[in-house]
């Protein structure tokens, strides 16, 4: 109370010694008071030890109000000795130059999925920022994505960044940028009535690692004229696009890491392509799996591939009985959807030419070859 009176009387100037005494006393309660360090960080930042007086920031005044109204029956007071079990878990990850990803296993609203995935690309102004900030932003966006599903639950948060895990546990950081983002996460958690339990997980075991990096290859589409040309190569309209986003889908139903009204699954490789007219523009690192699935499902499809004879999957392509159509240079018909530090796949190598393979699903092999 004395600090608030001094700040109101002297235009936010308070005696540095009095400020030190208060922060030391308040910090001693951190074992029993939730978020004690979180509401002290701004006060520490304002403490100028070399001056007799320190000026409180507006954020520090807001945190000071929390302590002024602190009572024995306050929600901040008390930490349970025996915690309740967690009812949900989420996985988050961020890649420095691409985007963020999140995974919610066994989504109650859609039990037919093994998990629900969310992914997005970084805006141009976020690309230069430190990876720790991006990892924390990934947590923020994942919580927003599943706000209605996590409301009122105790949630395990798996993250492969130790700094973010410790930051969420302690509720404080000396970095102003991280603290600003943490305050937004904290307000969201309080509004959602979520008890967040951060846990470290190695990157190799984190299922959110793939969604955070997958966007680099997926975020490009075709200009209107090329879309019409590709549709003409199929015997009828496409019915399924296993590798798409709501903005790039070439069929009324599609699979996507991002939720959408017409999204039937997150993983296009887990959906049957049999008896469908499929449009395939997969990430380039999945070509070998895609070719094998075309064989297994006897798919009628149109497949986009680069002319890349040095790849291990190229001999398998040569054995297929399909109609080959070489496309003009990518700059005339490829439309990048986002701006990233990395070049979109068709533009990564200026000499790369793309090919359209049209399969009819009945005759898969050239004469003289066997499966």
C-alpha positions in Angstrom: 0.0 0.0 0.0 2.9 2.4 0.8 4.4 1.8 -2.6 1.1 2.6 -4.4 0.7 5.8 -2.4 4.3 6.9 -3.2 3.7 6.2 -6.9 0.5 8.1 -7.0 2.0 11.1 -5.1 5.3 11.4 -7.1 4.3 10.5 -10.7 5.3 6.8 -10.4 8.5 7.6 -8.5 9.1 5.4 -5.5 12.0 5.0 -3.0 14.3 2.3 -4.4 14.9 0.9 -0.9 11.2 0.6 -0.2 10.8 -1.2 -3.6 13.6 -3.6 -2.7 12.0 -4.4 0.6 8.7 -5.2 -1.0 10.0 -7.4 -3.8 12.2 -9.3 -1.3 9.2 -10.0 1.0 6.9 -10.9 -1.9 9.4 -13.2 -3.5 9.7 -15.2 -0.2 6.1 -16.3 -0.8 6.7 -17.9 -4.2 6.5 -21.5 -2.9 2.9 -20.9 -1.7 1.6 -18.1 -4.0 0.9 -19.0 -7.6 2.6 -16.7 -10.1 4.4 -14.7 -7.5 7.5 -14.3 -9.7 5.3 -13.5 -12.7 3.8 -10.5 -10.9 7.2 -9.4 -9.6 9.2 -9.4 -12.9 8.2 -5.9 -13.9 8.9 -4.5 -10.5 12.4 -5.9 -10.6 12.9 -4.4 -14.1 12.1 -1.0 -12.7 14.5 -1.2 -9.7 17.5 1.1 -10.3 20.0 0.3 -7.5 22.2 3.2 -8.3 19.5 5.8 -7.8 17.6 6.8 -4.6 14.3 6.6 -6.5 12.9 4.3 -9.2 10.1 5.0 -11.7 7.5 2.3 -12.0 6.3 1.4 -15.5 2.6 1.0 -16.3 3.0 -2.7 -16.3 4.6 -2.6 -12.9 1.7 -0.5 -11.5 -0.7 -3.2 -12.8 1.3 -5.9 -11.1 1.5 -3.8 -7.9 -2.3 -3.7 -7.9 -2.4 -7.5 -7.9 -0.4 -7.5 -4.6 -2.4 -4.6 -3.1 -5.6 -6.7 -3.5 -4.0 -9.9 -2.4 -5.9 -11.6 0.4 -5.8 -15.0 2.2 -8.7 -16.2 0.2 -7.3 -14.9 -3.2 -7.1 -17.4 -6.0 -3.4 -16.8 -6.2 -2.9 -17.9 -2.6 -2.2 -21.6 -2.1 -0.6 -24.4 -4.1 -2.2 -27.9 -3.8 0.0 -30.6 -2.3 -1.7 -33.3 -4.4 -2.5 -32.2 -8.0 -5.4 -33.5 -10.0 -4.7 -35.7 -13.0 -4.4 -34.2 -16.5 -7.2 -34.7 -18.9 -5.7 -33.3 -22.1 -2.3 -33.0 -23.7 -0.9 -30.9 -26.6 2.4 -30.8 -28.4 3.9 -27.6 -29.9 6.9 -26.8 -31.9 8.4 -23.9 -34.0 10.9 -23.9 -36.8 13.1 -20.9 -37.2 12.5 -20.0 -40.8 9.2 -21.8 -41.7 6.4 -21.8 -39.2 4.8 -23.3 -36.1 2.9 -26.5 -35.5 0.7 -28.0 -32.8 -0.9 -31.5 -32.2 -3.8 -32.3 -30.0 -4.0 -36.2 -29.7 -7.5 -37.8 -29.5 -9.6 -34.7 -30.0 -12.9 -35.5 -28.2 -15.0 -33.6 -30.8 -13.7 -35.9 -33.6 -12.8 -39.3 -32.3 -12.3 -40.7 -35.8 -9.0 -38.8 -36.0 -5.9 -40.0 -34.2 -5.0 -36.4 -33.6 -5.8 -32.8 -34.7 -3.0 -30.8 -36.2 -2.6 -27.0 -36.6 0.2 -25.3 -38.5 1.0 -21.9 -39.8 3.8 -19.9 -41.4 5.6 -17.0 -39.7 4.9 -13.5 -40.9 7.8 -11.6 -42.4 8.2 -9.4 -39.3 8.6 -12.5 -37.0 11.3 -14.3 -39.1 14.3 -12.4 -37.6 13.2 -13.0 -34.0 14.8 -15.5 -31.7 13.7 -19.2 -31.7 12.7 -19.0 -28.0 10.1 -16.3 -28.8 8.8 -18.4 -31.7 8.5 -21.5 -29.5 6.4 -19.5 -27.0 4.3 -18.0 -29.8 3.7 -21.6 -31.0 2.3 -22.4 -27.5 0.1 -19.3 -27.7 -1.3 -20.1 -31.1 -1.9 -23.7 -30.2 -3.9 -22.7 -27.1 -6.0 -20.3 -29.3 -6.6 -23.0 -31.9 -8.1 -25.5 -29.4 -9.6 -23.0 -26.9 -13.0 -24.6 -26.8 -11.6 -28.1 -26.4 -9.2 -27.2 -23.5 -11.5 -24.9 -21.6 -11.5 -25.8 -17.9 -9.0 -28.7 -18.2 -5.6 -29.5 -16.7 -3.4 -29.8 -19.7 0.0 -31.4 -20.3 2.0 -29.2 -22.7 4.9 -31.0 -24.4 7.6 -28.7 -25.9 11.1 -29.4 -27.1 12.5 -26.1 -26.0 13.9 -26.1 -22.5 13.9 -22.3 -22.1 10.1 -22.1 -22.8 9.4 -25.0 -20.5 11.3 -23.3 -17.6 9.7 -20.0 -18.5 6.2 -21.4 -18.2 7.1 -23.2 -15.0 8.6 -20.2 -13.3 6.5 -17.5 -14.9 9.4 -15.0 -15.4 12.1 -14.1 -17.8 14.7 -11.3 -17.9 13.9 -10.8 -21.6 11.3 -8.1 -22.2 10.2 -9.7 -25.5 9.6 -13.1 -23.8 7.8 -11.5 -20.9 5.5 -9.5 -23.2 4.5 -12.8 -25.0 4.2 -14.7 -21.7 1.8 -12.1 -20.4 -0.5 -12.8 -23.4 -0.2 -16.5 -22.8 -1.0 -16.1 -19.1 -4.1 -14.0 -19.8 -5.3 -16.6 -22.2 -4.7 -19.4 -19.7 -6.6 -17.6 -17.0 -9.5 -16.8 -19.3 -9.7 -20.4 -20.4 -9.4 -21.6 -16.8 -6.7 -24.0 -17.9 -4.0 -25.4 -15.5 -1.0 -25.7 -17.8 1.7 -28.3 -17.0 4.8 -27.8 -19.2 6.9 -30.9 -19.9 10.1 -31.2 -22.0 10.1 -33.7 -24.9 13.0 -34.4 -27.3 12.6 -33.1 -30.8 12.7 -36.6 -32.3 9.7 -37.6 -30.2 7.7 -34.5 -30.8 4.8 -35.1 -33.3 4.5 -31.3 -33.8 7.9 -31.1 -35.4 6.6 -32.2 -38.8 3.6 -29.7 -39.0 6.0 -26.8 -38.1 8.2 -27.6 -41.0 5.7 -29.0 -43.5 4.3 -25.7 -44.5 7.5 -24.8 -46.4 6.6 -27.3 -49.2 2.9 -27.0 -49.1 2.3 -23.3 -49.4 2.1 -22.9 -53.2 -0.7 -23.4 -55.7 -1.5 -22.9 -59.4 -2.8 -20.0 -61.2 -6.3 -20.2 -62.6 -5.3 -21.1 -66.1 -3.1 -24.0 -65.0 -5.8 -25.3 -62.6 -8.2 -25.6 -65.6 -5.5 -27.4 -67.6 -4.8 -29.9 -64.8 -8.5 -30.6 -64.5 -8.7 -31.5 -68.2 -6.0 -34.1 -67.7 -8.3 -36.1 -65.5 -11.2 -38.2 -66.9 -13.6 -36.3 -64.6 -13.5 -33.7 -61.8 -11.1 -34.4 -58.9 -12.8 -35.8 -55.8 -9.9 -35.9 -53.4 -6.7 -33.8 -52.7 -4.7 -35.6 -50.0 -2.0 -32.8 -49.7 -3.7 -29.4 -49.5 -4.8 -26.5 -47.4 -8.1 -24.7 -47.6 -6.5 -22.2 -50.0 -4.8 -24.7 -52.3 -7.3 -27.6 -52.5 -8.1 -28.8 -56.0 -11.0 -31.0 -54.9 -14.1 -30.4 -52.8 -12.7 -32.8 -50.2 -9.1 -32.7 -49.1 -6.7 -33.7 -46.3 -4.8 -30.9 -44.5 -2.8 -30.2 -41.4 -5.2 -27.2 -40.9 -8.7 -27.7 -40.0 -11.4 -26.8 -42.5 -15.1 -27.6 -43.3 -14.1 -30.0 -46.1 -11.0 -31.5 -44.4 -11.6 -35.2 -43.9 -8.3 -36.0 -42.2 -4.9 -34.6 -41.3 -2.8 -37.2 -43.0 -3.5 -37.9 -46.6 -1.5 -41.1 -46.6 -4.0 -42.7 -44.2 -7.0 -42.1 -46.5 -7.9 -44.6 -49.2 -7.3 -43.4 -52.8 -9.2 -46.3 -54.3 -12.3 -45.4 -56.4 -11.4 -41.8 -56.3 -10.2 -39.2 -58.8 -7.2 -37.9 -56.9 -5.1 -34.8 -57.4 -1.6 -35.3 -55.9 0.8 -32.4 -55.3 2.7 -33.9 -52.3 5.7 -32.5 -50.4 8.8 -33.6 -52.3 10.2 -35.7 -49.6 7.1 -38.0 -49.7 7.4 -39.0 -53.3 8.5 -42.6 -52.7 5.6 -43.3 -50.2 3.2 -41.6 -52.6 4.2 -43.8 -55.6 3.9 -46.9 -53.4 0.4 -45.9 -52.3 -0.6 -45.3 -56.0 0.3 -48.9 -56.6 -1.4 -50.3 -53.5 -4.7 -48.4 -54.1 -4.7 -48.6 -57.9 -5.4 -44.9 -57.9 -6.8 -42.9 -60.7 -4.9 -39.7 -60.2 -2.9 -36.8 -61.6 0.5 -36.5 -59.9 2.9 -33.4 -60.0 6.6 -34.3 -59.8 9.8 -32.6 -60.7 12.1 -33.9 -63.4 14.7 -35.3 -61.0 16.5 -38.4 -62.4 19.0 -38.5 -59.6 16.4 -39.4 -57.0 15.9 -42.9 -55.8 12.2 -42.9 -56.7 12.9 -41.9 -60.4 13.3 -45.5 -61.7 9.9 -46.4 -60.2 8.3 -43.5 -62.1 9.8 -44.7 -65.4 8.1 -48.1 -64.9 4.6 -46.6 -64.6 2.2 -46.6 -67.5 1.0 -42.9 -67.4 0.6 -39.9 -69.6 3.5 -37.5 -69.2 3.1 -33.8 -69.7 6.0 -31.4 -69.2 5.0 -28.0 -67.8 6.3 -24.7 -68.8 8.7 -22.9 -66.4 7.3 -22.5 -63.0 7.3 -18.7 -63.0 4.4 -18.6 -65.5 1.9 -20.7 -63.5 3.1 -21.3 -59.9 1.6 -19.0 -57.3 3.4 -18.9 -53.9 0.8 -18.5 -51.0 3.2 -17.1 -48.4 6.5 -15.3 -47.9 9.2 -17.3 -46.1 13.0 -17.2 -45.8 13.1 -20.3 -47.9 12.2 -20.4 -51.6 9.1 -22.3 -52.6 9.9 -25.8 -54.0 9.3 -25.0 -57.7 11.6 -22.0 -57.5 14.3 -23.5 -55.3 16.2 -24.5 -58.5 15.7 -22.4 -61.6 16.4 -25.4 -63.9 13.9 -27.7 -62.4 10.9 -28.5 -64.7 7.7 -30.0 -63.4 5.9 -33.0 -64.9 2.3 -34.0 -64.8 1.7 -37.8 -64.7 -1.9 -38.9 -65.4 -2.8 -42.4 -64.2 -6.0 -44.2 -65.2 -5.8 -46.7 -62.3 -6.4 -49.8 -64.5 -3.0 -50.3 -66.2 -0.2 -49.3 -63.9 2.9 -50.8 -65.6 4.5 -50.5 -69.0 4.8 -53.6 -71.0 7.6 -56.0 -70.0 7.7 -54.8 -66.4 6.4 -56.4 -63.2 5.3 -55.1 -59.9 
